[in-house]
Amino acid sequence: MKDKIKVILVDDHAVVRAGFRMLLSTEADIDVIAEAERGEAACQLYLEQQPDVMVLDLSMPGIGGLESIRRICNRDSNAKILVFSVHNEMVYVDRAMNAGAKGYITKNSAPDILVTAIQKIAGGEIYIEHGLTKNMPLQNSETDYQTIVDTLSPREFDVFLLLAKGLTAHKIADELCLGYKTVANYGTQIRSKLKVSTVAELAHIAMVLGMMKN
C-alpha cells in the first residue's frame, strides 16, 4: 500500500484549520499530522515532522507566510509548500513562488482543488490554480512562446522544464549531472529568451504550451 501524504496545516484561524482537516480526512492517501497558527511554529514543526507537503496561509501573525517559506526552503531546498490564501493577485503568487513555494491556490477554490494541489505537489510537480495562471500578466503578451521554446537547445529545454516544475538550480544540476554554474547560466539565458523573470511565469508558459498538467 502506498504511503500516505503527510501534511501540516498552517493558518491562524482554528476554524479554518478544522475545516481543512475535516476535508482532507476523507482522502485515503492524505494524513494531516500537525497544525500551526504562526510562522515561527510552522518552521519548527517542519523540522520536527518533515511533512511531504505543508499547506500554509500567507497572512498570519509573527513572521508571516512569505518569511516562513523562505526560512523553511533555506533549511530544506526540497521542501514542498502549498500556499492557500485569500489573495488572488499575481504579485502574491510571484512572491510566494520566488520564496520557494511549489504551489498556490486561493481559498475561493473548490474543495477538490486543495486535494489535487496537495497530490500534485507531493508528486514533485508545481501547481498554480488555473484561474490565476489564466490571468497572469506576462511581461510581453505578444511573445510567441512556442516559437522561442522550439529554438531552445536540448539542454536548455531540459532546464526550462525542471525550472518550471520548481526545482532549484542545485537540484537540476544533480539531476542532469551538470555544474551548478552551468545550470544557473542556462536559467539566465532561458529567462532572457522568454522575457520573464519569475518561476511562476515559467510554470505558466509550460502549462499554456501543454508541457505541464494543471
Backbone bond lengths (Angstrom), bond angles and torsions (degrees), N, CA, C in turn:
res aa  C-N    CA-C-N  psi(-1)  N-CA   C-N-CA  omega(-1)  CA-C   N-CA-C  phi
1 M - - - 1.462 - - 1.521 109.78 -
2 K 1.318 116.30 135.57 1.461 120.91 -178.72 1.523 110.62 -66.94
3 D 1.342 116.26 139.59 1.454 120.45 178.34 1.515 110.32 -63.14
4 K 1.326 116.47 146.61 1.459 121.20 177.87 1.533 110.46 -72.53
5 I 1.304 115.67 152.87 1.469 121.44 175.75 1.524 107.99 -79.36
6 K 1.322 116.73 116.81 1.468 121.02 -178.43 1.528 109.27 -83.22
7 V 1.334 116.20 124.34 1.462 121.70 -174.14 1.529 111.12 -123.35
8 I 1.326 115.88 138.79 1.465 122.22 169.72 1.521 107.67 -111.93
9 L 1.336 117.21 132.46 1.456 123.33 178.45 1.521 109.88 -100.88
10 V 1.330 116.38 131.08 1.471 120.61 -179.87 1.522 109.29 -128.50
11 D 1.321 115.97 110.25 1.468 122.42 178.84 1.526 106.91 -159.14
12 D 1.332 116.69 142.24 1.464 118.30 -175.74 1.532 113.26 -82.00
13 H 1.321 117.69 -0.81 1.464 121.05 177.43 1.526 109.96 -107.14
14 A 1.333 116.25 116.22 1.461 121.28 -177.52 1.524 111.72 -60.89
15 V 1.340 116.89 -36.72 1.462 120.31 -179.61 1.531 110.59 -64.64
16 V 1.323 116.34 -39.71 1.464 120.64 178.75 1.524 109.92 -64.49
17 R 1.331 116.28 -45.65 1.465 119.25 179.26 1.522 111.05 -60.73
18 A 1.344 116.21 -39.71 1.471 120.45 179.80 1.529 110.23 -63.03
19 G 1.331 115.89 -39.11 1.457 119.93 178.49 1.522 111.98 -65.65
20 F 1.346 115.41 -43.10 1.472 120.30 176.81 1.519 110.24 -59.74
21 R 1.325 115.27 -47.50 1.465 120.14 -176.79 1.530 110.90 -61.43
22 M 1.328 116.44 -42.46 1.462 120.73 -179.82 1.533 110.64 -63.15
23 L 1.331 115.33 -43.52 1.468 119.73 179.21 1.523 110.95 -61.86
24 L 1.325 116.15 -48.06 1.464 120.54 -175.26 1.523 112.71 -72.55
25 S 1.335 116.63 -21.94 1.472 120.19 -179.27 1.525 111.37 -67.43
26 T 1.333 116.93 -17.99 1.468 120.31 179.66 1.530 112.05 -83.82
27 E 1.341 116.10 -6.90 1.459 120.38 -179.02 1.531 110.36 -94.50
28 A 1.319 116.10 124.80 1.468 120.91 -175.21 1.517 113.04 -66.99
29 D 1.347 116.72 -23.48 1.470 119.00 -174.75 1.525 113.78 -104.36
30 I 1.342 117.70 9.81 1.463 121.17 -178.58 1.521 110.38 -125.13
31 D 1.329 116.36 135.88 1.463 121.55 179.65 1.531 109.42 -132.23
32 V 1.330 117.10 115.47 1.465 121.20 176.73 1.521 108.10 -79.18
33 I 1.331 115.93 113.79 1.469 119.45 -172.70 1.527 113.24 -99.85
34 A 1.348 117.62 -15.90 1.462 119.31 -178.96 1.528 110.11 -166.79
35 E 1.332 115.82 164.76 1.459 121.89 178.33 1.527 108.78 -137.21
36 A 1.333 115.20 154.68 1.465 120.81 175.45 1.517 108.29 -146.21
37 E 1.341 116.05 153.76 1.464 119.88 -179.39 1.524 112.89 -114.83
38 R 1.338 116.91 -3.92 1.462 121.14 178.94 1.526 110.16 -138.51
39 G 1.325 115.46 157.45 1.448 120.28 -179.85 1.512 113.84 -61.53
40 E 1.313 116.02 -40.16 1.469 119.56 -178.78 1.529 110.65 -60.18
41 A 1.335 115.17 -44.87 1.467 120.05 179.56 1.525 110.59 -66.47
42 A 1.329 116.66 -35.33 1.462 121.00 179.20 1.524 110.85 -62.16
43 C 1.331 116.40 -44.26 1.470 120.87 179.63 1.526 110.60 -61.32
44 Q 1.327 116.61 -43.33 1.458 121.30 -179.44 1.528 111.11 -66.94
45 L 1.343 115.61 -43.76 1.464 119.78 -179.78 1.523 111.52 -64.40
46 Y 1.322 115.79 -36.99 1.466 118.61 179.81 1.525 109.98 -60.09
47 L 1.321 116.42 -47.09 1.463 120.30 -179.30 1.520 111.74 -63.35
48 E 1.334 116.61 -37.34 1.463 120.85 -177.24 1.530 112.36 -76.75
49 Q 1.336 116.49 -40.77 1.462 120.79 -171.29 1.530 114.56 -98.76
50 Q 1.342 117.21 -22.79 1.472 121.53 -179.07 1.540 111.91 48.93
51 P 1.318 117.36 62.83 1.466 120.02 -178.46 1.531 111.65 -70.23
52 D 1.324 115.54 162.36 1.460 119.89 173.50 1.522 110.04 -76.70
53 V 1.333 116.04 -36.42 1.459 121.83 179.06 1.535 108.91 -143.27
54 M 1.323 116.21 136.83 1.460 120.87 171.85 1.525 107.90 -110.85
55 V 1.336 116.33 124.97 1.468 122.33 177.00 1.517 106.70 -98.13
56 L 1.324 117.13 119.10 1.462 120.45 -166.58 1.526 111.88 -135.45
57 D 1.330 115.92 135.02 1.462 121.94 174.48 1.525 108.33 -84.28
58 L 1.329 117.25 155.57 1.461 120.36 178.21 1.525 112.49 -87.23
59 S 1.329 116.34 -36.21 1.471 120.96 -173.96 1.518 110.40 -93.59
60 M 1.331 115.44 99.13 1.461 120.97 -179.97 1.522 109.52 -142.50
61 P 1.339 117.29 158.59 1.469 119.64 174.42 1.525 110.45 -65.53
62 G 1.302 116.78 166.04 1.458 120.66 177.12 1.513 111.79 79.11
63 I 1.322 117.03 -136.99 1.470 120.20 -174.93 1.532 112.78 -73.84
64 G 1.332 117.92 -15.44 1.456 120.22 177.03 1.523 113.28 79.44
65 G 1.344 114.72 174.20 1.449 120.05 -173.93 1.510 115.56 -70.68
66 L 1.340 117.43 -45.51 1.467 119.74 -176.20 1.525 111.84 -61.95
67 E 1.313 116.37 -44.65 1.474 119.43 179.81 1.526 110.31 -67.05
68 S 1.330 116.83 -34.42 1.467 120.16 176.57 1.524 110.72 -61.77
69 I 1.337 115.99 -43.61 1.469 120.37 178.75 1.520 110.06 -60.48
70 R 1.338 116.23 -46.65 1.477 120.10 -179.18 1.523 111.29 -59.66
71 R 1.326 116.58 -46.48 1.476 119.90 -177.20 1.525 111.50 -64.70
72 I 1.319 116.57 -43.18 1.461 120.15 -179.09 1.529 110.44 -65.62
73 C 1.337 116.54 -44.86 1.466 120.30 -178.29 1.525 112.54 -70.16
74 N 1.327 117.05 -27.50 1.465 120.05 174.27 1.520 110.53 -68.29
75 R 1.322 116.71 -32.86 1.465 121.50 178.37 1.527 111.60 -79.58
76 D 1.346 115.39 -35.90 1.465 120.56 -176.71 1.527 108.95 -140.17
77 S 1.317 116.20 103.48 1.469 120.46 -177.15 1.525 112.22 -67.57
78 N 1.344 117.05 -13.00 1.462 120.98 178.82 1.527 112.71 -95.44
79 A 1.318 117.21 4.92 1.463 121.00 -178.06 1.525 110.93 -58.03
80 K 1.334 115.74 138.55 1.467 121.51 179.76 1.526 108.44 -115.14
81 I 1.321 115.40 103.44 1.460 121.53 -175.82 1.522 109.79 -116.48
82 L 1.325 115.53 127.98 1.463 122.63 176.07 1.517 108.66 -107.45
83 V 1.321 116.48 119.83 1.460 120.53 176.07 1.523 108.70 -83.26
84 F 1.344 115.47 131.89 1.470 122.66 178.82 1.516 105.82 -127.59
85 S 1.334 116.54 98.56 1.456 120.94 -165.98 1.527 112.55 -132.24
86 V 1.336 115.34 159.46 1.474 119.98 173.99 1.528 110.26 -77.62
87 H 1.320 117.21 -18.42 1.466 121.15 -176.23 1.529 110.96 -78.90
88 N 1.329 116.90 125.20 1.461 120.24 178.20 1.523 112.69 -113.13
89 E 1.338 116.92 9.65 1.463 120.28 178.45 1.529 109.64 -78.96
90 M 1.347 115.35 141.55 1.458 119.89 -175.44 1.522 113.18 -64.00
91 V 1.330 118.04 -23.81 1.460 119.34 178.75 1.527 110.15 -61.41
92 Y 1.337 117.42 -35.76 1.463 120.90 178.56 1.531 110.80 -71.59
93 V 1.342 115.98 -39.94 1.464 119.53 178.43 1.523 110.31 -61.29
94 D 1.339 116.33 -48.07 1.465 120.87 -179.97 1.524 111.63 -59.54
95 R 1.329 116.60 -46.05 1.466 119.78 -177.63 1.525 111.16 -65.66
96 A 1.323 116.45 -39.29 1.466 119.92 179.82 1.530 111.20 -66.71
97 M 1.340 116.55 -44.60 1.465 120.37 -179.17 1.527 110.84 -67.44
98 N 1.318 117.09 -38.96 1.463 120.13 178.43 1.524 111.75 -68.35
99 A 1.338 116.52 -26.77 1.465 120.03 177.25 1.524 111.10 -74.73
100 G 1.348 116.61 -19.29 1.465 119.47 177.63 1.514 115.67 128.86
101 A 1.347 117.90 -2.47 1.464 120.19 179.21 1.523 110.19 -62.87
102 K 1.325 115.75 151.38 1.466 121.03 178.83 1.523 112.24 -105.34
103 G 1.331 116.94 -1.41 1.452 119.21 179.37 1.506 111.62 -165.66
104 Y 1.330 115.21 161.73 1.462 120.52 -179.13 1.526 108.45 -151.78
105 I 1.338 115.81 122.38 1.457 121.28 173.01 1.526 107.88 -135.48
106 T 1.333 115.60 160.47 1.464 119.31 -179.32 1.527 110.29 -101.74
107 K 1.320 114.52 161.33 1.461 119.91 -179.45 1.524 111.91 -74.76
108 N 1.319 117.25 -5.56 1.462 121.14 174.55 1.527 111.88 -88.24
109 S 1.324 116.86 -5.37 1.467 120.37 -177.11 1.528 110.51 -72.11
110 A 1.318 115.79 158.33 1.467 121.28 178.30 1.527 109.59 -65.15
111 P 1.340 117.43 148.44 1.472 120.81 -178.54 1.523 114.49 -51.96
112 D 1.338 116.71 -38.34 1.462 118.50 -177.25 1.523 112.36 -68.36
113 I 1.352 117.21 -19.24 1.463 120.40 177.43 1.521 110.37 -66.23
114 L 1.330 117.38 -39.46 1.466 120.88 178.00 1.520 110.11 -61.00
115 V 1.313 116.74 -45.21 1.467 121.02 179.96 1.527 110.46 -62.50
116 T 1.333 115.99 -47.62 1.470 120.49 -179.48 1.523 111.01 -60.74
117 A 1.337 116.37 -43.46 1.459 120.50 -178.77 1.526 111.15 -61.66
118 I 1.322 116.56 -43.85 1.466 120.70 178.65 1.527 110.33 -61.38
119 Q 1.318 116.92 -45.07 1.464 120.89 -178.73 1.527 111.56 -64.69
120 K 1.336 116.70 -42.42 1.464 120.90 -179.94 1.524 110.84 -64.00
121 I 1.331 116.12 -46.94 1.464 120.32 -177.48 1.528 110.98 -67.02
122 A 1.319 116.53 -38.95 1.472 119.99 176.80 1.522 110.56 -60.79
123 G 1.345 116.01 -30.11 1.465 121.15 179.68 1.514 113.89 -84.38
124 G 1.327 117.11 3.61 1.455 120.61 175.52 1.511 115.24 96.68
125 E 1.335 117.76 8.84 1.454 120.79 -179.93 1.527 111.32 -99.34
126 I 1.332 114.64 165.38 1.460 121.18 169.34 1.519 107.17 -93.35
127 Y 1.337 117.31 145.08 1.460 119.90 176.81 1.524 109.11 -136.96
128 I 1.328 115.31 115.24 1.465 121.02 173.48 1.519 106.41 -118.34
129 E 1.318 116.22 128.73 1.459 121.08 -177.91 1.530 110.79 -49.28
130 H 1.325 115.18 132.97 1.463 120.91 -173.02 1.526 112.67 -54.62
131 G 1.312 118.20 -43.09 1.462 121.13 -179.16 1.510 113.03 -61.10
132 L 1.327 117.01 -27.27 1.462 120.88 179.38 1.517 110.56 -77.84
133 T 1.325 117.70 -46.25 1.461 120.26 -179.07 1.521 111.33 -68.05
134 K 1.331 115.65 -30.67 1.466 119.97 179.77 1.527 111.49 -60.40
135 N 1.343 114.92 -36.07 1.468 119.42 -177.45 1.521 113.01 -102.65
136 M 1.324 116.63 12.66 1.458 119.75 -176.97 1.529 110.84 -66.32
137 P 1.339 116.99 123.25 1.460 119.56 -179.36 1.520 111.49 -81.75
138 L 1.320 117.84 93.64 1.457 120.93 176.37 1.516 109.19 -67.93
139 Q 1.324 116.91 154.31 1.451 120.98 -173.42 1.526 112.27 -62.62
140 N 1.327 117.73 -28.74 1.458 120.07 179.27 1.521 108.91 -140.13
141 S 1.338 116.14 93.54 1.456 121.01 -174.10 1.524 112.32 -67.81
142 E 1.346 117.45 -13.74 1.459 120.57 -179.40 1.528 112.37 -87.10
143 T 1.318 116.59 -9.04 1.459 119.92 -176.56 1.529 111.37 -66.02
144 D 1.314 116.99 136.71 1.461 122.51 175.09 1.525 107.32 -89.08
145 Y 1.315 115.68 91.46 1.457 120.05 -173.74 1.529 112.59 -67.35
146 Q 1.336 117.60 -33.85 1.460 119.37 178.86 1.524 110.57 -61.43
147 T 1.335 116.65 -43.47 1.464 120.51 -179.98 1.528 110.69 -62.30
148 I 1.338 116.45 -41.91 1.467 120.05 -179.37 1.527 110.38 -66.86
149 V 1.337 116.70 -44.46 1.465 120.30 179.48 1.524 110.40 -61.01
150 D 1.333 116.51 -37.00 1.465 120.44 179.46 1.531 112.36 -64.09
151 T 1.336 116.66 -23.61 1.470 119.84 -179.19 1.528 112.17 -88.85
152 L 1.344 117.78 -7.28 1.463 120.04 179.31 1.526 109.65 -66.32
153 S 1.306 115.59 142.78 1.467 119.55 174.89 1.532 108.31 -67.83
154 P 1.346 117.97 162.47 1.468 119.80 179.46 1.534 112.74 -53.40
155 R 1.336 116.56 -41.94 1.465 119.30 -179.61 1.534 110.87 -69.34
156 E 1.326 116.84 -40.61 1.470 119.80 177.88 1.525 110.00 -61.57
157 F 1.335 116.22 -39.79 1.459 119.79 -179.90 1.530 110.61 -64.45
158 D 1.328 116.74 -42.16 1.475 120.88 177.26 1.528 110.26 -58.75
159 V 1.326 115.84 -46.80 1.465 120.62 -178.34 1.527 110.03 -66.18
160 F 1.326 117.16 -41.00 1.464 121.73 178.55 1.528 111.08 -55.66
161 L 1.331 116.82 -49.55 1.462 120.57 -178.27 1.529 111.71 -63.55
162 L 1.321 116.61 -41.10 1.464 120.06 -178.59 1.533 111.20 -70.40
163 L 1.330 117.01 -37.02 1.463 119.90 174.49 1.522 109.91 -63.63
164 A 1.339 116.42 -43.07 1.461 121.09 -179.70 1.523 111.53 -62.79
165 K 1.340 116.23 -28.93 1.465 120.53 178.41 1.525 112.10 -82.22
166 G 1.330 115.77 -4.22 1.456 119.41 175.20 1.513 116.12 95.76
167 L 1.326 118.37 8.46 1.460 119.91 178.73 1.524 110.38 -73.36
168 T 1.305 116.12 145.11 1.460 120.78 177.10 1.526 109.40 -77.95
169 A 1.321 115.86 163.35 1.462 120.65 179.37 1.531 110.63 -59.60
170 H 1.323 116.92 -39.07 1.476 120.43 179.14 1.531 110.66 -63.07
171 K 1.333 116.00 -42.55 1.463 120.82 -179.36 1.532 110.39 -66.46
172 I 1.326 115.71 -41.22 1.472 120.13 179.12 1.527 109.99 -64.48
173 A 1.329 115.96 -40.44 1.466 120.25 178.92 1.525 110.47 -58.96
174 D 1.326 116.46 -42.65 1.466 120.61 178.75 1.524 110.92 -65.54
175 E 1.324 116.28 -43.86 1.465 120.75 -175.28 1.521 111.91 -68.28
176 L 1.328 117.09 -37.95 1.462 120.69 -176.91 1.528 113.33 -97.67
177 C 1.339 116.04 1.72 1.469 121.47 -178.69 1.538 111.21 57.37
178 L 1.322 114.72 46.47 1.466 121.30 177.47 1.526 109.21 -119.46
179 G 1.317 116.75 164.83 1.448 120.62 174.85 1.520 110.10 -75.28
180 Y 1.321 115.57 151.54 1.466 120.13 -179.96 1.530 111.20 -58.61
181 K 1.333 117.07 -44.13 1.464 120.31 -178.55 1.528 111.56 -64.06
182 T 1.321 115.94 -35.55 1.465 120.10 177.49 1.527 110.52 -62.58
183 V 1.337 115.60 -45.52 1.465 120.31 179.38 1.529 110.36 -64.48
184 A 1.330 116.09 -41.91 1.465 119.76 179.18 1.526 110.72 -61.03
185 N 1.338 116.45 -40.24 1.468 120.71 178.16 1.524 111.21 -65.24
186 Y 1.343 115.88 -42.16 1.467 119.64 176.40 1.531 109.98 -58.87
187 G 1.328 115.56 -44.31 1.462 120.14 -179.19 1.514 111.97 -59.53
188 T 1.331 116.12 -42.92 1.467 121.13 178.34 1.524 110.67 -62.38
189 Q 1.331 116.22 -45.00 1.470 120.81 180.00 1.525 111.41 -62.88
190 I 1.322 116.68 -42.45 1.467 121.22 -178.23 1.523 110.48 -64.67
191 R 1.332 116.50 -46.66 1.470 119.84 179.37 1.528 111.07 -61.82
192 S 1.339 115.35 -38.78 1.463 119.98 179.72 1.530 110.87 -64.77
193 K 1.332 116.55 -45.13 1.462 120.46 -179.13 1.527 112.04 -64.17
194 L 1.340 115.46 -39.13 1.459 119.80 -178.25 1.527 112.75 -87.79
195 K 1.340 115.70 -4.85 1.469 121.84 178.82 1.534 112.49 57.67
196 V 1.341 115.49 44.46 1.465 121.60 176.35 1.524 108.33 -130.02
197 S 1.319 115.20 167.46 1.465 118.32 -177.71 1.523 113.88 -132.85
198 T 1.341 118.01 -8.52 1.462 119.28 -174.17 1.522 112.18 -121.33
199 V 1.331 115.14 157.93 1.462 122.05 176.14 1.521 110.06 -63.24
200 A 1.330 116.44 -38.90 1.463 120.08 -179.78 1.521 110.96 -59.88
201 E 1.333 117.94 -39.63 1.460 121.22 179.05 1.526 111.20 -68.36
202 L 1.321 117.32 -40.68 1.468 120.41 176.67 1.530 110.36 -61.43
203 A 1.337 115.85 -43.64 1.463 120.31 179.12 1.526 110.22 -62.96
204 H 1.327 116.11 -40.42 1.463 120.69 179.83 1.524 110.92 -62.41
205 I 1.313 116.81 -45.17 1.470 120.94 179.74 1.529 110.25 -61.19
206 A 1.330 116.26 -44.92 1.468 120.33 179.91 1.525 110.94 -62.65
207 M 1.344 116.26 -37.76 1.469 119.76 179.30 1.526 110.94 -69.35
208 V 1.338 116.19 -44.54 1.466 120.76 -178.80 1.525 110.51 -61.49
209 L 1.320 117.05 -36.51 1.463 121.43 -178.94 1.524 112.45 -84.44
210 G 1.335 116.60 4.30 1.453 120.22 175.83 1.511 115.14 77.48
211 M 1.344 116.26 19.43 1.464 120.06 -177.87 1.525 112.96 -91.90
212 M 1.331 115.55 -12.76 1.461 121.07 177.87 1.517 107.91 -138.23
213 K 1.317 116.05 141.68 1.465 120.52 177.93 1.512 109.34 -84.27
214 N 1.322 116.17 146.27 1.465 121.60 175.34 1.510 109.21 -125.77
